[in-house]
C-alpha cells in the first residue's frame, strides 16, 4: 500500500498542475519549499521518492509525473502527463481541427529531417495543403506562436523543434508512428531527434548533442560507443557542461 500524500505532496502536485512542466532545478527547490512549508521531513536527494508517492496516487486518475531531457541543452525537466491519451488528440480541447492537423504535419517534417527541426517556410507550405481547412500565412504564424507559448514547440531563427514537453507527452505516439524514422539515443535511451549519428552504415546509432558532449568529454580519441569506429563529428563545447552542472 502506498504511503499517504501529505500536504507537501499536494502542494507540489498543485504547482505541477498549474505549470504542466518545470525544470529539474525548480522541482528540487519546490520539493524543499513544500516540505519546509508543511513541516514534512526533507532529504535533498529523495526527490524521486517524493514524486513516486504522488505518482502512486495519480494512477487511478491516469496521470503521471514523468522526467524528460531537453535535446537543446541536456537539462532535465518534470512534466505532468496524461497516460491514457497517447497521441495528439490530447490537444483537442485547446486547438481546432486544422490546427491539430498542422501540428501533425510539423511533427512529420521534424521526424523526417536530418536536423530534427522544420523551417517556418516548410511549415507554411504545409498549411496550404491541409485537408481540414487551409490556413492563411498570418493564421499559420499565429498558430505556430501558440504552439511555442504552450510549450509544444521551440523556435529559434525560424527553425522549429519539438519541446521537451512534447517529447515526454507524445513519446509512445512518436515511437509508434515514426518507428522507421526515429531512433533512441544510445547514451540516455530517450528519443533522439537533434543528434549526431555514427557514419558506419552497419551501426548508425544516434546520440543527443548534450550526450555526445558528456560522453566524449574525457576521450582524446572519440570513437563510437557501439562499433568503436572513429566519431567524425564535432564534439559540442563547454556550453553544454556549463548548462548541465548549473542545473544541479
N, C-alpha and C positions, 0 to 999 in steps of 0.2 A: 504494500500500500504506500502510495506516495506521501511524503511529508506535506502538511497543510501549507497553503500560501499565507504568509503573513502580510502585514500592511506594507512592509518594504518591497515585497514581491509585487503587490498590487500597484504600488506607485511606479515601479519600474515598468510594468506592463502598460499602465496608462500612458506613460511617455512614449513607449513604442507604438501604441495605437495612434497617438497624435502625430508622430513623425513618420511612421512607416519604416524608416531605415535610419540608423545612426552609426557613426564611426566606432571602431573598437575602443579608441581612446575615450570617446564620450561615454560609451557603455560602461567602461571601467570607472569613470568618475561618477556616473549615475548610480552604479552599484554602491559605491562608498556613501554617496549622499543619501540614498534611500535607507541604507542600514543605520546610518548615524541619526537620521531624522526620526526614525521609529524605534530606536534603541535596540536594533537587532544585532546579533553577533556578526562582525565584519572581518573577513580574511581576504586580503588583497588578491591572492592568486586563486580564489574559489569562485570566480565569476561564472565559469561553465556550470559548476554545480548549482549555483544560484539560478541560472537560466533553466537548467534541467528541471528544477522544481516547478517553475512556471509552465514549461512545455508539457509536463505530465498532466497539468490541469487544463491545458489547452486542447488536449487530444479529443475530448468529446465535442469541442467546437470546431474541429478540423482546422486548427490554426497551429502555427509553429514559429518560434524564433530561430532563424537559421543564419549561419555565418557564411559570408562570401568575401571574395577578394576583388578589388578594383584592378582591372587589366592596365589601367593608365599608370598607376604608381605603386601597386603591390600592397596598398593599405587594406586592412580588413574592416568589414562592416557587419552589422547585425540587422536583419530585416525580418519583419513580421509578415509571414506569408500564409495564404490560404492553400491548404494541401489537397482540397477536393477538386479545385479547378486547376487543370494542368495546361491550359492554352490561353489564347488571347481573349477568350470570352470573359475572363475575369475583369477585363477593362470595359465591358459593355455598358455598365451603368454610368461611365464618365465620358464616353465618346459615341459619336454617331457611326452608323454602319460604314460609310465611306471613309471615315477617319480610321476605323479599325482596319479596313482593307489597305489603306495607305501604310499603316504600321506594319502589317504583314509583308507588304511589298518591300518596305525598308529593311525589315529583318532578312528577307530573301537576298537583297542586294549585299547586305553586310556578311551574311553567311557564305555567299558565293565569291566574295572578294579575297584577294591575297593579303590585303592590309587590315582586314577586319573592320572596314569602315565603308561608308557610302557618301558620295558627294551630294551636295544640295542640288546640283544640276540633274544628276541621275534620278533623284527622288522626285524632283519637279516633273521630269519626263514621265514618271510612273503615274503621276496624278492625272495625266491626260488619258490614261487607259484604264481607269477604274471601272469595274463592272457595275458597282452600286450607283454612284453619282460622281461625275467628274468634279474636280476641284480646280478653281482658278489659281493663278500663281500666288496672289495675295492670301487667298484662303489656305493654300498649302503651307505657306510660310508661317501663318498664324498657328496652324495645327502642329507644325514641327516645333515651334516655340513652346506650345503647350506640353508636348511630349518631353521637352527638356525641363520645363518648370516642374512637371510632375515626376521627374527623375526616372523616366523610362529610357531616355536617350541622353547622350552627351554630345556637345558640339564644340568644335574648335576649328577656326579658319575655314568654315564651310564644309567640314567633314563631320559626319555623324557616326557615332559608335553606340553600342548597347551599354547602358549603365549597369553598375553592379546590382542595382535593384532588379532590373530586367533579367539579368542572367540568373540571379538567385531564384526569382519567382517563376521564370519560364524554363528552368533547366530541363525538366523532364520533357516538355514540349519540344525544345530545341534538339534534345538527344534523339527524339523520335522522328521529327520532321526533317532534320538536317543530318541524319546519321551517315550519309555518304559524303557530306561536305565538311563537317567539323570533327575535330578530334579533341581529346583532353590533353592538358599539359602533362608532360612526362614527370615533372617535378612535384606539382601540387595536386594533380589529378582533377582539376576543375576544367570546365570548358575553355578552350583556347581559341580566341579569335584574333586578338592582337598579339602576335607571337613571332618567333623565329622557327625555322624548320630545318631539320637535318637534310642535307642535299644528297645523301646516299639514297637512291631510289628504292633500295630494298628495306631501308629503315624508315625515313620520313617522319620521325617523331616531331612533335611541336612542343615549344617551351615558351611560356609567357616572358615578356621582356624583363619584368622585375625578377622572375625566377632565374632567367639567364644571368642577370647581374649578380644575384646572390650565389648561384651555383658555381660560376666561373671566377668569383672574386679572388680566390687564393690559388688559382691554377694558371701558371705561366704558359702552359701548352694546352689551350682549350680543346677538348675532344668530346664528341657526342656521348652523353651518359648512357646510351643504349648500345651503339655499334662501335664506339671508340674512334670513328673517323674524325679528322680534323674539323673543328667547328669554324666555318669560314666567315661568319657574320661578325659585325662589330659588336663588342660587348658594351652594353649600356654603362654609363659613367657613374660617378659617385652620387648623383642626384637621387638615384633610387635608394641608396643606402641611407642618405640623409633623411629622406621622407620616411623610410621604413623604421629607423631607430627613433626618430622623433615621435612616431606614433606610440611607441612603447617606453 
